């Protein structure tokens, strides 16, 4: 039997003979041949020539062998990677992939790099088949879909910026996680290679806070000649990591939603009688729940949210001649319905989108926003979920709360200019009049110092769970 494959990063097979003593000579010959074969196909990557094709798995094989053998599909945190009704379908699909792979004769000349169609650049030809491998902090340790998307898209952007092919080690449990997300985002692995990693250069990607930008070119410059580079990505919540590598249209295509999920967003969240297909929709994202308990992030408050609805509708009327409808998207439906009651009679409809987290995908509001939302208001603007809702929205017109942090909270780790896109507009509620207005960039620094408290010393932050 072959052992030693499951827990080792670079597994080395050991052979346990179960033959009678009289077959020892034959066994010794078999072992010798096996060792020669193994050494030939596991020689160090450094021996590869510049034009040779690395020996790695096909890009459409995002699954671990040991996962198929386990009784449950689970991540390290013990959280189910797939919903119960998905597990069997995924297992069947994965076994088909493995069966197909088993019939493929792999040689050193077999080209198996991930496809780069649609996202090619002039510098791609200079990659010389050099790879950037990564592991992901928030995605593996309890982060939500917003955290995952920042780490993943930033990783793709960094790889393209430094002229490397983004890759996952075939034995990394992130591969199983990516299979989960490929069920929701069919194109998400189209630019990524699943590669058998034999050796690599570990490069620390400096962490100075969840939402700050570090230049990838400076970090990886001295490793330009290494074939495989491995880094650990921690949050990576800055759109600067991908805004020059990809256009928004390219990312929207890469993050194309599954047709079944789009059907749910069209038919289930808002009743058809409101006919939001023909109206200009102001979508107000609300984050309560964990943000209320958080000591870092400012949650959606009743006062700000109510006034932002009024402001957003009046703002939208200056942008369109269509009828305006306000739609609340969030994670606390009872709170939203109560808020709507406090608004009283308004000359426009205010709707609370339905929620069904046990049966709908976690990013269902993103899909709704891409189909219907012309203007988006982020009332808890440090939410990464809300960030992607705004980024993927139909109108790409976003207003966000200038107050995003609680006292001594996430503002200590935030580079505001590199977190929110420049064409998004900050809005601020006056403490006296309670009215909301758009904040000019030139006055933002003064306003920020009067509305939030910052510390004079900034110790190096440790990675924490982000939203």
C-alpha positions in Angstrom: 0.0 0.0 0.0 1.1 3.6 -0.5 1.2 5.8 2.6 2.4 9.2 3.6 0.4 11.2 1.0 -2.2 12.9 3.1 -0.4 15.1 5.6 2.8 16.0 3.9 3.2 19.2 1.9 5.6 17.5 -0.5 4.5 13.8 -0.1 7.0 11.0 -0.6 5.5 7.6 -1.1 6.7 4.7 1.0 6.1 1.2 -0.2 5.0 -1.4 2.4 5.6 -4.9 1.0 3.1 -7.7 1.7 4.8 -10.5 -0.3 6.2 -13.9 0.9 10.0 -14.0 1.6 10.6 -16.0 -1.5 9.6 -13.0 -3.6 12.0 -10.6 -2.0 14.4 -10.5 -4.9 11.6 -9.7 -7.3 10.3 -7.1 -4.9 13.7 -5.4 -4.6 13.8 -5.1 -8.4 10.3 -3.5 -8.4 11.3 -1.1 -5.6 14.4 -0.1 -7.5 12.5 0.6 -10.7 9.8 2.5 -8.8 12.5 4.7 -7.2 14.1 5.5 -10.5 10.7 6.3 -12.0 9.8 8.5 -9.0 13.1 10.4 -9.1 12.8 11.0 -12.8 9.4 12.6 -12.5 10.0 14.6 -9.3 13.3 16.3 -10.1 13.5 19.9 -8.9 11.8 22.6 -10.9 15.1 24.4 -11.1 16.3 21.9 -13.7 13.6 22.9 -16.1 14.6 24.9 -19.1 13.1 28.2 -19.9 10.8 26.8 -22.6 9.9 23.5 -20.9 6.3 22.9 -19.9 5.9 22.2 -16.1 4.3 19.0 -15.1 1.0 19.9 -13.4 -2.6 19.0 -13.3 -5.2 20.3 -15.7 -6.8 23.6 -14.8 -10.3 22.0 -14.6 -9.4 19.6 -11.8 -10.1 21.6 -8.7 -10.4 18.7 -6.3 -8.2 16.8 -3.8 -7.9 13.0 -4.0 -8.2 12.7 -0.2 -11.4 14.8 -0.2 -13.1 12.2 -2.4 -12.2 9.5 0.0 -13.4 11.3 3.1 -17.0 10.8 4.4 -17.7 14.5 4.5 -16.7 17.5 2.5 -15.5 19.8 5.2 -13.0 22.7 5.5 -10.4 22.9 8.3 -12.8 25.0 10.3 -15.3 22.2 10.4 -17.8 24.2 8.3 -19.5 22.4 5.5 -17.9 23.3 2.2 -21.1 22.4 0.3 -24.7 22.4 1.2 -26.2 19.0 1.8 -28.1 18.9 -1.4 -25.0 19.8 -3.4 -22.6 17.3 -1.9 -23.6 14.3 -4.0 -23.6 16.2 -7.3 -20.2 17.7 -6.6 -18.8 14.3 -5.7 -20.1 12.8 -8.9 -18.7 15.6 -10.9 -15.3 15.4 -9.2 -15.1 11.7 -9.8 -15.7 12.2 -13.5 -12.9 14.7 -13.6 -10.6 12.3 -11.8 -11.5 9.4 -14.1 -10.8 11.6 -17.1 -7.5 12.7 -15.6 -6.5 9.1 -14.9 -6.8 8.3 -18.6 -4.5 11.2 -19.5 -0.9 10.3 -20.1 1.2 13.0 -18.4 4.7 13.7 -19.7 7.0 16.6 -19.3 6.0 18.0 -22.7 2.2 17.9 -21.9 0.9 21.5 -22.0 -1.5 21.9 -19.0 -1.3 25.6 -18.1 -4.6 27.3 -17.1 -6.3 29.2 -20.0 -5.8 32.9 -20.1 -8.4 33.8 -22.7 -10.1 37.1 -22.3 -7.6 38.4 -19.8 -4.4 38.4 -21.9 -1.9 41.3 -21.8 1.1 42.2 -23.8 3.3 41.3 -20.9 1.9 37.8 -20.6 4.3 36.5 -23.2 7.1 37.4 -20.8 5.8 35.1 -18.1 8.0 32.2 -19.3 5.6 30.0 -17.4 6.5 31.4 -14.0 3.8 30.8 -11.4 2.5 32.6 -8.3 1.1 30.3 -5.7 -0.9 31.5 -2.8 -2.8 30.5 0.4 -5.6 32.7 1.7 -6.1 33.7 5.3 -9.7 35.0 5.5 -11.1 32.6 2.9 -9.9 29.6 5.0 -10.5 30.8 8.5 -14.1 32.0 8.7 -14.3 34.9 6.3 -17.4 35.6 4.2 -17.9 35.8 0.5 -16.8 39.5 0.5 -13.5 38.5 2.1 -13.0 35.6 -0.2 -13.6 37.8 -3.3 -11.1 40.4 -2.3 -8.4 37.8 -1.6 -9.0 35.9 -4.8 -9.4 38.8 -7.2 -6.4 40.6 -5.6 -4.3 37.4 -6.1 -5.2 37.3 -9.8 -4.4 41.0 -10.2 -1.1 40.6 -8.4 -0.1 37.6 -10.5 -0.8 39.5 -13.7 1.0 42.6 -12.4 4.2 40.7 -11.8 3.9 38.6 -15.0 3.1 35.3 -13.4 0.4 32.7 -13.9 -1.8 32.4 -10.8 -1.8 28.9 -9.5 -3.0 26.7 -6.7 -1.0 23.7 -5.3 -3.1 20.6 -6.1 -2.8 19.5 -2.5 -3.9 22.8 -1.0 -7.3 22.7 0.6 -8.1 26.0 -1.2 -8.6 23.9 -4.3 -11.7 22.2 -2.7 -13.0 25.6 -1.7 -12.6 26.8 -5.2 -14.6 23.9 -6.5 -17.4 25.2 -4.3 -17.3 28.7 -5.7 -17.0 27.4 -9.3 -20.5 26.1 -8.8 -21.6 29.7 -8.2 -19.2 31.5 -10.5 -18.6 29.3 -13.5 -15.7 31.3 -14.9 -13.8 31.8 -11.7 -11.0 29.3 -12.4 -10.6 30.2 -16.1 -7.3 32.1 -15.4 -5.9 29.8 -12.8 -3.6 26.7 -13.1 -3.9 23.8 -10.7 -0.3 22.7 -10.4 1.7 20.0 -8.7 4.1 22.0 -6.6 7.5 20.4 -6.0 9.5 23.3 -4.8 9.0 27.0 -4.4 10.4 30.2 -3.0 8.4 31.5 0.0 7.9 35.2 -0.2 6.3 37.1 2.6 3.6 39.5 1.5 3.8 42.2 4.2 0.7 42.6 6.3 0.1 46.1 7.7 -3.7 46.0 8.0 -6.7 44.6 6.2 -7.2 47.5 3.8 -3.8 48.8 2.8 -1.9 48.5 -0.5 1.6 47.2 -0.9 3.3 47.3 -4.3 3.6 43.8 -5.7 6.4 44.7 -8.1 8.6 45.8 -5.3 7.8 42.7 -3.2 8.5 40.2 -6.0 11.2 42.1 -7.9 14.2 40.1 -6.5 12.5 36.8 -7.2 12.0 37.4 -10.9 14.0 34.3 -11.8 12.2 31.9 -9.6 9.8 29.5 -11.4 7.5 29.0 -8.4 6.8 31.7 -5.8 4.5 31.1 -2.9 2.8 33.8 -0.7 0.2 33.9 1.9 -2.6 36.5 1.1 -4.2 38.2 4.1 -7.4 40.1 3.4 -5.9 42.1 0.5 -8.8 44.6 0.7 -7.6 47.2 -1.8 -8.9 47.6 -5.3 -5.5 48.9 -6.3 -4.4 45.2 -6.5 -6.6 44.6 -9.5 -7.8 48.0 -10.9 -4.9 48.3 -13.4 -4.6 44.6 -14.1 -8.2 44.2 -15.3 -11.0 46.3 -16.5 -14.3 46.3 -14.7 -15.9 44.5 -17.7 -13.3 41.8 -17.5 -13.9 41.2 -13.8 -17.7 41.2 -14.3 -17.2 38.5 -17.0 -14.9 36.5 -14.7 -17.4 36.7 -11.9 -20.3 35.7 -14.1 -23.1 34.3 -12.0 -24.8 30.9 -12.5 -28.0 31.0 -14.4 -30.0 29.3 -11.7 -28.9 31.9 -9.2 -29.8 34.7 -11.5 -33.3 33.2 -11.9 -33.7 33.4 -8.1 -32.6 37.0 -8.0 -35.1 37.9 -10.7 -38.1 36.1 -9.3 -37.8 35.7 -5.6 -36.3 38.8 -3.9 -38.9 41.4 -5.0 -42.5 40.8 -6.0 -43.3 41.2 -9.7 -46.1 43.7 -9.0 -43.6 46.4 -8.3 -42.2 46.2 -11.9 -38.6 47.2 -10.9 -37.5 46.3 -14.5 -38.7 49.7 -15.7 -37.7 51.9 -12.7 -34.5 53.6 -11.5 -33.7 51.5 -8.4 -31.8 52.9 -5.5 -30.5 49.9 -3.6 -29.6 50.6 0.0 -27.2 48.0 1.5 -27.7 47.4 5.2 -25.3 45.5 7.5 -26.4 44.7 11.0 -25.8 41.4 12.8 -22.1 40.9 13.4 -21.4 44.6 12.7 -23.6 45.6 15.7 -21.4 43.5 18.0 -18.1 44.5 16.2 -15.7 46.9 17.9 -14.1 47.7 14.5 -16.8 48.4 11.9 -19.6 50.9 12.0 -23.0 49.2 11.5 -26.1 50.5 9.7 -28.0 52.8 12.1 -31.7 53.7 11.9 -31.0 57.4 11.8 -28.5 57.3 9.0 -30.2 54.6 6.9 -33.6 56.4 7.0 -32.1 59.7 5.9 -29.9 58.1 3.3 -33.0 56.6 1.6 -34.6 60.1 1.3 -31.3 61.5 0.1 -30.6 58.7 -2.4 -34.0 59.0 -4.0 -33.8 62.8 -4.4 -30.2 62.3 -5.8 -31.4 59.7 -8.3 -34.1 62.0 -9.5 -31.4 64.4 -10.7 -29.9 61.5 -12.7 -32.9 60.1 -14.5 -36.4 60.8 -15.7 -37.7 57.4 -14.7 -39.7 56.6 -11.7 -37.5 55.9 -8.7 -37.9 52.9 -6.3 -35.9 52.3 -3.2 -34.9 48.6 -2.3 -33.3 47.6 1.0 -30.8 44.8 0.7 -29.4 43.4 4.0 -29.1 40.8 6.6 -31.8 41.8 9.1 -35.2 41.7 7.4 -37.3 42.4 10.6 -35.2 45.5 11.3 -35.6 46.7 7.7 -39.4 46.3 7.8 -39.6 48.2 11.0 -37.5 50.9 9.5 -39.8 51.2 6.5 -42.8 51.7 8.9 -41.0 54.6 10.6 -40.6 56.4 7.2 -44.3 57.1 6.9 -46.0 57.9 3.6 -43.5 58.6 0.9 -44.2 59.5 -2.8 -42.2 56.5 -3.9 -42.1 52.8 -2.9 -39.6 51.5 -0.4 -39.2 47.7 -0.5 -37.3 45.3 1.6 -35.9 42.4 -0.5 -36.6 39.0 0.8 -34.0 36.9 2.5 -33.5 33.1 2.6 -29.9 32.4 3.6 -30.6 28.6 4.1 -31.5 28.1 0.5 -30.1 31.0 -1.5 -26.4 31.6 -2.3 -24.7 34.1 0.0 -24.0 36.5 -2.8 -27.6 36.7 -4.0 -27.8 40.4 -3.3 -24.8 40.9 -5.7 -26.7 39.2 -8.4 -29.8 41.4 -7.7 -27.6 44.5 -7.8 -26.1 43.6 -11.2 -29.6 43.1 -12.7 -31.5 45.9 -11.1 -29.5 48.5 -9.0 -28.8 51.8 -10.7 -27.7 53.6 -7.6 -26.2 51.9 -4.5 -26.0 53.4 -1.0 -23.6 51.7 1.4 -24.8 52.5 5.0 -22.1 50.3 6.6 -19.3 51.1 4.1 -16.5 49.0 5.6 -18.5 45.9 4.7 -16.7 44.0 1.9 -20.0 42.4 1.0 -21.4 45.8 0.4 -18.3 46.9 -1.5 -18.7 44.1 -4.1 -22.5 44.7 -4.2 -21.7 48.3 -5.3 -18.8 47.3 -7.6 -20.9 44.7 -9.5 -24.1 46.8 -9.6 -25.8 47.7 -12.9 -25.4 51.4 -12.6 -21.9 51.5 -11.1 -23.0 54.6 -9.2 -22.2 54.3 -5.5 -22.7 56.5 -2.5 -21.1 55.4 0.7 -21.1 56.4 4.4 -18.0 58.5 5.2 -18.2 57.2 8.8 -17.2 53.5 8.5 -15.4 52.8 11.7 -16.1 52.7 15.4 -13.8 54.5 17.9 -10.3 53.2 17.4 -11.6 50.6 15.0 -10.9 49.6 11.5 -9.8 53.1 10.5 -6.4 52.3 11.9 -6.0 49.7 9.1 -7.7 51.6 6.3 -6.2 53.4 3.3 -9.4 55.1 2.2 -8.1 56.3 -1.2 -7.2 52.7 -2.1 -10.3 51.0 -0.7 -13.1 52.9 -2.4 -12.9 53.6 -6.1 -12.4 57.3 -6.9 -15.7 57.7 -8.8 -17.7 56.6 -5.8 -19.0 59.4 -3.7 -18.8 59.8 0.1 -21.9 61.0 1.9 -22.0 62.4 5.4 -24.8 63.1 7.9 -24.6 66.4 9.7 -24.7 65.9 13.5 -27.0 68.9 14.0 -29.4 69.0 11.1 -29.3 65.2 10.4 -29.2 66.0 6.7 -27.0 64.0 4.4 -24.8 65.6 1.7 -22.0 64.5 -0.6 -18.6 65.2 0.8 -16.0 66.8 -1.4 -12.7 64.9 -1.4 -10.8 68.1 -0.4 -12.8 68.4 2.8 -12.7 64.8 3.7 -9.6 64.9 5.9 -10.9 67.7 8.1 -14.3 66.1 8.5 -12.7 62.7 9.3 -10.8 64.2 12.2 -13.9 65.7 13.7 -16.1 62.6 13.5 -13.8 59.8 14.3 -11.1 59.2 16.9 -7.7 57.9 15.8 -4.8 56.9 17.9 -1.4 58.7 17.9 0.5 55.4 18.0 -0.2 52.7 15.5 1.1 49.3 16.5 1.4 46.8 13.8 -2.0 45.2 13.6 -2.6 41.4 13.8 -4.9 39.6 11.4 -8.4 39.6 12.7 -11.7 38.3 11.4 -13.0 40.8 8.9 -16.4 41.2 7.3 
